[in-house]
């Protein structure tokens, strides 16, 4: 059996890849860019923050444009939960990336549409029908801002970023057994 964390991450990554296969990430209107391919959907687990780069050097040779999904963790504060359940928040960044340019032809209509499609899909809570044995994701909040502590994970090529917070409830095995049998 898998974990709630990996299941949420893989559903997100795999659905973004499916959206790319279905042609949802193509240029819109007069934007002059090619669409995002399935290979340009990259999942990452807390990459090491890079030192400041100059000259527009890219972090890697990832295909562009692309979408990077960055896993930031599952936070469960000590005070969150009940006797049998723990509450927590899974946090992921979803970045639409491309070369930075300073031209008037900035393709912003396409980037914004893609981010809107991703946000609307996530806010519909595609995680709600998970196995009860894994836990529950009962609410999804997506914002177009990034917490200061997550700024180091943004790439030079990032155009737009979404922060997805998945609110969870997981069963706590407290060791309490029913001895009435």
Helices and strands as residue ranges (DSSP letters): H 4-21, G 38-40, E 41-45, E 66-75, E 85-97, H 108-123, E 136-143, G 148-153, E 158-171
